[in-house]
């Protein structure tokens, strides 16, 4: 592992599972003395719905920022005192694909994310973000349940 680029990355979406991941990520970053980064992905499905509704570029950017702010604020609520994220990363697209690409471009990172808890049947037919990430990640991944 490249010690120079080591960081703890928490995937945020505002869910209870993501809040649990943020709490663990903050504790781990603090204990290991590694930088903490919060990451969210504005889903392409939301962007597509806005395009279909005739939303333009400025409004799209505002919606993306609003989505990200809500996700990051939910994570920050559980981080605790003394844990300040080094960075907040906003991506757009398919969440699993974007997170995997980010990990590949940031070797040495440890990703922590929540699991939505889909039923086994739904996970088999649709695949979950956490399942895709665990199968294809280029670095360590910790999945946190609520």
N, C-alpha and C positions, 0 to 999 in steps of 0.2 A: 504494500500500500504506500502510496506517495504521501508522506507525512506533511509535506508542504501545503497540500490542498485539502487536507482532511477537514471535514465539517459535518455537522449534523443538519440534515435537511428534513423539515417536517412538511408533509403535503397537507394543505389546508383547504377545506370546503365549507366550513361552518357547522358541520355535523357534530353530534356528540362523540362519535368515534374519532373525528379529527381533533377534537378538544382533548380527548384522552391521549392521542398521539403527541400533541403539543406539550402536554404536561410531562410525559415521559421524555420527549426530546429536550425540553428545557433542563430537566434534571440530569440527563446524560451529558449534555453539552457543558453544564456547570461542573459536574464531577470529573469530566475528562479534560476540561480546559480547552474545548474546541469551540469554534464559532458556530452559532446557530443561524440557520437560514430558514425563512418561511417561504413556501412555494405554493402557488395556486394556479389552476388551469381554468381559464374561462372556456367552458365547453363549446365546441363547434355547434352543437345542437341549439344552444341559446343564441349564438351568433346568427345561425341560419334562420331562426324564427324572427329575429329582429330584421334581417334583410327582407324576408317575405312580408313583413309588416311595413316595409318601406322606410325603415330607419336608416339615416345617413351616417357618414363617418364620424362626425363629432358626437352624435348621440350614442353611436356604437361604442366609442371610446369611453364616454361617460358611464355607460352601463357596465362595461368591462371593469372600470375603476371602482364602481359601486359594489360589484360582485366581489372583487378582490379585497376591498376595505372591510366588508362584512366578514369575509373568511379570516383575514389577518386579525381583526379585532377580537373575534371569537377565540382565536389561538392565544393572543396576548393576555386575555382575561385569566387564563389558567397557568401562565408561565411562572408567576411568582416574582417576588422582589429580587432584584439583582441579576435577572436573566433578561438581557436585551438582545433581540435578534440583530445580527450584523447586516442582514439584507432581507428584502422582501421581493420575491421574484414572481412576475406575472407572465404566464404563457397563455396561448390560445390554441385550441384544437382538441384532438382526442386526448383525454387525460392520461391514459396509460402510455400512449405513444410519446407524448410530450415529456412526461416524467422520465421515461426510459432514455430518451434522447438527452435530457438534461444531465442525468446520471453519467451517461457515456462521455459527455463533454466536461464533467467535473469528477475525474477519478479520485478515489480516496474518500468519497462522500458516503455517509451512512444515512439511508433514507428511512424515515419512520412515517407510517401512514396508518389510518384507521381502516377497519374492515366494516363494510356496510351490513354484513350478516344476511345476505341473500340466502334463500333456501338452496339446498343442494341441487334441485332440479333447475332452478333459475340460473345458478352459477354454471351449470353444465351447458345450458342452451345459449346463454348470453355471454358468459364469462364475466368476471368482475374485474375492476381496475386492479385491485390488489392481487388477484390471481395472475393476471397478465404480467404484472410487474415482477412478482416473485419468480415466474418462469423465465423471464428474459433479462433480469437485472444484471448489470456488470459489476455491482458492488453489494455490500451488505444491506439487507432490508429487514426491518422489524415491523410486523403487522400487529396492531393493537385493537382489541375488541373494546366495546363500550363498557 
